């Protein structure tokens, strides 16, 4: 496998978590390479929120400014009820993260910045995993094209429907929240006269019975990202390309605050996205295999923390593997798992509670504000520093 000094790490999945893990591991001098089943990294998807707990990781990896160059710039938050009443003032004191340190990004542009920061040799496309074996001397991964790779460590960053999860734990099926999202992007020049988002300098959310409606700027302010959550009893897939019906979306939000209706009226197309999470896994790691991101701990999106938790995973894993040789891998992977289990469970539970709070039929605006503020305070989006936590734990180990 290796000479015992330089670890070789194979990462399966070129999403946000996998690419961040490659950057973070390579920054520690580890030979990390990403294997992705797609034959090209296409600019699919919509908006992704990176709060300060994730942004500080990218600053540390030297890509923060490149991400800010393509992020939507905004100065404040607007939270309203379905009938337009402000929640916690306007601008609202509530937030998904300090606007000066939070980035709203188009997923495709986000992925392009991260992949562009890696050498070409660190990303292998068209590699669909069909088998992986965790042996005494390391792990062997076999791909559908007949190729194989040997590594000291396999990092499964292959998403909520992970094919590799079964290597380390009894597979756990995703659980539907009973909610789906209509997603879409609107060019900024089509939003003239719609307040509070015409200037493309606000993140705005409307909350009401059974639904919530979120918008924010991406692509350096050229596009508005729209996410409209609605109840469903259907098994909606998690796909960036499953078509929805704008007329059905409009009917679902009939009677809401006029800006919501106006925004929907500017949409040419929409896509449906199923909302799922998963109960915590009993174990994330084997001798030479570990999980990262949604493969380990999928969360519903109501705190904007899904990508951030994968980023925290990535920097935590890289930090605890600093100076690691093959013989130390099992203990370092246990430390990684121990550090992330409690944190990701806290975020998962907070995201579930946030969704229920947004969609409540009983809470007053003041009660909503207090509950939302308490949730964000608990998960410390502005102050949590995963790398510092990992460094302290490694020093104490």
C-alpha positions in Angstrom: 0.0 0.0 0.0 2.4 2.8 1.2 5.7 3.1 2.8 4.0 3.7 6.2 4.8 7.4 6.1 2.5 9.0 3.5 -1.1 7.9 3.7 -3.0 7.3 0.4 -6.7 8.2 0.7 -9.4 7.4 -1.9 -12.5 9.6 -1.6 -15.6 8.4 -3.4 -17.8 11.3 -4.4 -17.0 14.7 -5.9 -19.7 16.7 -4.1 -18.9 19.5 -1.7 -17.9 17.2 1.1 -15.6 15.0 -1.0 -13.8 17.9 -2.7 -13.4 19.7 0.6 -12.0 16.5 2.2 -9.5 16.2 -0.7 -8.3 19.8 -0.2 -8.1 19.5 3.6 -6.2 16.2 3.4 -3.8 17.3 0.8 -3.1 20.4 2.9 -1.8 18.0 5.6 0.5 16.3 3.1 -1.8 13.3 2.5 -2.1 11.8 -0.9 -5.9 12.2 -1.4 -7.7 11.5 -4.7 -11.4 11.8 -5.6 -13.3 9.2 -7.6 -16.6 10.3 -9.1 -19.0 8.2 -11.1 -20.1 11.2 -13.4 -18.1 11.6 -16.5 -18.0 15.4 -16.1 -18.7 17.8 -13.3 -21.8 19.6 -14.6 -23.1 22.9 -13.2 -26.3 21.3 -11.8 -28.2 22.3 -8.7 -29.4 25.4 -7.1 -28.4 27.4 -4.0 -26.2 26.2 -1.1 -25.7 28.1 2.1 -22.2 28.2 3.7 -22.5 29.8 7.2 -19.5 31.0 9.2 -18.8 27.5 10.6 -18.2 26.4 7.1 -16.7 29.6 5.6 -13.8 29.6 8.1 -12.8 26.2 6.8 -12.5 27.5 3.2 -10.6 30.5 4.4 -8.1 28.2 6.0 -7.8 26.2 2.8 -7.1 29.3 0.8 -10.3 29.2 -1.4 -12.5 31.6 0.6 -12.0 34.6 -1.6 -12.6 32.6 -4.8 -15.9 31.5 -3.3 -16.9 35.0 -2.3 -16.3 36.2 -5.8 -19.2 34.0 -7.0 -21.4 34.2 -3.9 -24.6 36.2 -3.7 -23.8 39.4 -1.6 -26.4 40.4 0.9 -26.6 42.6 4.0 -29.6 41.5 6.0 -32.4 39.0 6.6 -36.1 39.3 6.3 -38.4 36.8 8.1 -42.2 37.2 7.7 -45.3 35.3 8.3 -47.4 34.0 5.4 -49.5 37.2 5.6 -46.5 39.5 5.6 -46.0 40.3 9.3 -42.4 40.8 10.2 -40.8 38.2 12.6 -38.2 39.6 15.0 -38.2 43.1 13.3 -37.3 44.1 9.8 -34.5 43.7 9.0 -34.9 40.6 11.3 -32.6 39.8 14.1 -32.8 36.2 13.1 -30.2 34.8 10.7 -28.7 31.7 9.2 -25.3 33.2 9.9 -23.6 36.6 10.1 -24.1 38.2 6.6 -20.5 39.3 6.5 -19.3 35.8 6.9 -22.0 33.7 5.2 -22.0 32.8 1.5 -24.9 31.8 -0.7 -23.5 29.9 -3.7 -24.8 28.1 -6.8 -23.9 24.5 -6.2 -22.3 24.1 -9.7 -20.1 27.2 -9.2 -19.2 26.0 -5.7 -18.1 22.7 -7.0 -16.1 24.3 -9.9 -14.1 26.4 -7.4 -13.3 23.5 -5.2 -12.4 21.2 -8.1 -10.3 23.9 -9.7 -8.2 24.2 -6.6 -7.2 20.6 -6.9 -4.6 19.3 -9.4 -6.1 17.4 -12.4 -4.5 14.2 -11.1 -6.5 14.4 -7.9 -9.9 13.9 -9.5 -10.9 10.8 -11.5 -14.2 11.0 -13.4 -16.3 8.1 -14.8 -15.4 5.9 -11.8 -18.5 4.1 -10.5 -17.8 1.9 -7.5 -19.1 -1.6 -7.7 -17.1 -3.1 -4.9 -14.8 -2.2 -2.0 -13.0 -4.6 0.3 -11.5 -3.6 3.7 -8.6 -5.9 4.3 -5.7 -6.3 6.7 -3.4 -4.1 4.7 -5.8 -1.5 3.4 -8.8 -1.2 1.1 -9.3 -2.1 -2.5 -11.9 -0.3 -4.6 -13.1 -1.8 -7.9 -14.9 0.3 -10.5 -17.4 -0.5 -13.3 -14.8 0.2 -16.0 -12.7 -2.6 -14.6 -10.1 -0.5 -12.9 -9.1 -0.8 -9.3 -7.4 1.4 -6.7 -5.6 0.4 -3.5 -5.5 2.8 -0.6 -4.8 3.0 3.1 -8.2 4.7 3.7 -11.4 4.9 1.8 -13.7 7.9 2.5 -17.2 7.4 1.4 -18.6 10.8 0.5 -21.2 9.3 -1.8 -24.4 10.9 -0.4 -27.5 9.9 1.4 -28.0 6.8 -0.8 -24.4 5.7 -0.2 -23.4 2.4 -1.8 -20.5 2.1 0.7 -22.3 2.7 4.0 -22.8 -1.1 4.4 -19.0 -1.5 4.8 -19.1 0.0 8.3 -22.7 -0.1 9.5 -26.0 -1.7 9.0 -27.4 0.4 6.1 -30.0 2.9 7.3 -32.7 4.1 4.9 -33.4 7.8 4.5 -36.6 9.0 6.2 -39.0 11.4 4.5 -40.0 14.5 6.4 -43.4 14.5 4.6 -42.2 17.6 2.9 -40.8 18.4 -0.5 -39.3 21.5 -2.0 -39.9 23.2 -5.3 -36.6 24.8 -6.3 -35.7 27.3 -9.0 -33.5 30.1 -10.1 -34.7 33.5 -11.4 -32.6 36.1 -13.2 -32.2 39.2 -11.1 -33.4 41.5 -13.9 -36.8 39.9 -13.7 -37.4 40.9 -10.1 -37.8 44.6 -10.5 -40.3 46.1 -8.0 -40.6 43.0 -5.8 -39.7 43.9 -2.3 -37.8 43.0 -0.2 -35.6 41.2 -2.8 -35.5 43.5 -5.9 -32.1 44.9 -4.8 -30.7 41.3 -4.4 -29.2 42.2 -1.0 -31.5 40.2 1.3 -32.2 36.6 2.3 -35.9 36.4 2.9 -38.1 33.7 4.4 -41.9 33.5 4.8 -43.4 31.0 7.3 -46.9 29.7 7.6 -49.1 26.7 8.2 -47.5 23.6 6.7 -45.1 25.6 4.4 -42.1 27.9 4.3 -40.7 29.9 1.4 -37.0 30.9 1.2 -35.1 33.1 -1.3 -31.6 34.4 -1.5 -29.1 35.7 -4.2 -26.5 33.5 -5.7 -24.0 33.7 -8.7 -22.7 37.1 -7.6 -26.2 38.5 -7.5 -27.2 37.5 -11.0 -29.7 34.9 -9.9 -32.3 34.5 -7.1 -32.5 31.0 -5.6 -36.0 29.9 -4.6 -36.9 27.1 -2.3 -40.5 26.5 -1.5 -41.4 23.8 1.0 -44.8 22.1 0.8 -46.4 19.0 2.4 -46.4 15.8 0.4 -47.3 12.1 0.8 -45.4 11.2 -2.3 -42.0 9.5 -2.4 -40.3 12.4 -4.1 -36.8 11.7 -5.4 -33.7 13.8 -4.4 -32.9 15.1 -7.8 -31.7 18.4 -9.2 -33.6 17.7 -12.5 -37.0 16.2 -11.5 -39.4 18.6 -13.1 -42.2 20.3 -11.2 -45.2 22.4 -12.2 -45.0 26.2 -11.6 -48.8 26.4 -11.6 -49.1 23.7 -8.9 -46.6 25.7 -6.9 -48.5 28.9 -7.3 -51.8 27.2 -6.2 -50.0 25.8 -3.1 -49.1 29.3 -2.0 -52.4 31.0 -2.9 -53.3 33.7 -0.4 -49.7 34.3 0.9 -47.9 37.6 1.1 -47.9 39.3 -2.3 -44.1 39.2 -2.8 -44.3 35.4 -2.6 -46.9 35.3 -5.3 -44.9 37.7 -7.4 -41.7 35.7 -7.1 -43.5 32.5 -8.2 -45.0 34.5 -11.1 -41.5 35.2 -12.4 -40.5 31.5 -12.5 -40.3 29.8 -15.9 -39.6 26.3 -14.4 -39.2 24.5 -11.1 -37.8 21.2 -9.9 -39.0 19.0 -7.1 -36.7 17.9 -4.3 -37.6 15.3 -1.7 -36.6 16.2 1.9 -35.0 13.4 3.9 -32.7 12.7 6.8 -31.7 9.6 8.6 -31.5 8.2 12.1 -28.0 8.3 13.5 -25.8 5.4 12.4 -24.3 3.2 15.2 -20.9 3.3 13.5 -19.2 5.3 10.8 -15.8 3.7 10.5 -14.1 0.4 9.8 -10.4 -0.4 9.9 -9.7 1.5 6.6 -13.1 3.0 5.7 -15.0 5.9 7.1 -18.1 7.9 6.1 -18.4 11.7 5.5 -21.3 14.0 4.9 -24.8 12.7 4.0 -23.6 9.1 3.8 -23.2 9.3 7.6 -25.6 11.9 8.8 -28.1 13.4 6.3 -30.0 16.4 7.7 -33.1 18.2 6.5 -32.2 21.7 5.0 -34.1 24.0 7.4 -30.9 25.4 9.0 -28.9 25.6 5.8 -26.4 23.3 7.5 -26.2 20.2 5.3 -23.1 21.2 3.3 -21.6 22.9 6.4 -21.7 19.6 8.3 -19.9 17.8 5.5 -17.3 20.6 5.5 -16.9 20.3 9.3 -16.4 16.5 8.7 -13.8 17.1 6.1 -11.6 19.4 8.2 -12.1 17.3 11.3 -10.9 14.1 9.4 -7.9 15.9 8.0 -6.9 17.4 11.3 -7.1 14.1 13.2 -5.1 12.4 10.5 -2.2 14.9 10.8 1.0 12.9 11.2 -0.9 9.6 11.0 0.7 6.4 9.8 -1.2 3.2 8.8 -0.9 1.6 12.3 -2.7 4.6 13.9 -5.6 4.7 11.5 -8.2 2.8 13.6 -7.7 5.0 16.6 -7.7 8.2 14.6 -10.9 7.2 12.8 -12.5 6.5 16.2 -11.6 10.0 17.3 -13.0 11.4 14.1 -16.3 9.5 14.6 -16.5 10.5 18.3 -16.0 14.2 17.5 -18.6 14.3 14.8 -21.4 12.0 16.2 -22.7 14.4 18.9 -22.2 17.5 16.8 -24.1 16.2 13.7 -26.9 14.7 15.9 -27.4 18.1 17.5 -27.6 19.8 14.1 -29.9 17.1 12.7 -32.3 17.5 15.7 -32.1 21.3 15.4 -33.0 21.2 11.7 -36.0 19.0 12.4 -37.2 21.4 15.1 -36.6 24.4 12.8 -38.8 22.9 10.1 -41.6 22.3 12.5 -41.3 25.8 13.9 -41.4 27.4 10.4 -44.5 25.4 9.5 -46.4 25.7 12.8 -50.1 26.5 12.7 -50.1 27.7 16.4 -47.1 29.9 17.1 -47.3 33.7 17.2 -44.5 35.6 15.4 -42.9 36.4 18.8 -42.9 32.7 19.8 -41.5 31.7 16.4 -38.7 34.2 16.7 -37.8 32.9 20.2 -37.7 29.3 19.1 -35.7 29.9 16.0 -33.2 32.1 17.8 -32.7 29.4 20.4 -32.1 26.7 17.8 -29.4 28.8 16.0 -27.8 29.7 19.4 -27.5 26.0 20.2 -25.7 25.0 17.0 -23.4 28.1 17.2 -23.2 28.7 13.4 -21.2 31.9 13.9 -18.7 30.6 16.4 -18.2 26.8 16.0 -14.7 26.0 14.8 -14.4 22.3 13.9 -10.7 22.4 13.3 -10.0 23.9 16.7 -12.2 21.3 18.3 -10.3 18.5 16.5 -6.9 19.9 17.3 -7.7 20.1 21.0 -9.0 16.5 20.9 -6.0 15.2 19.1 -3.6 16.9 21.5 -5.5 15.3 24.4 -5.7 11.8 22.9 
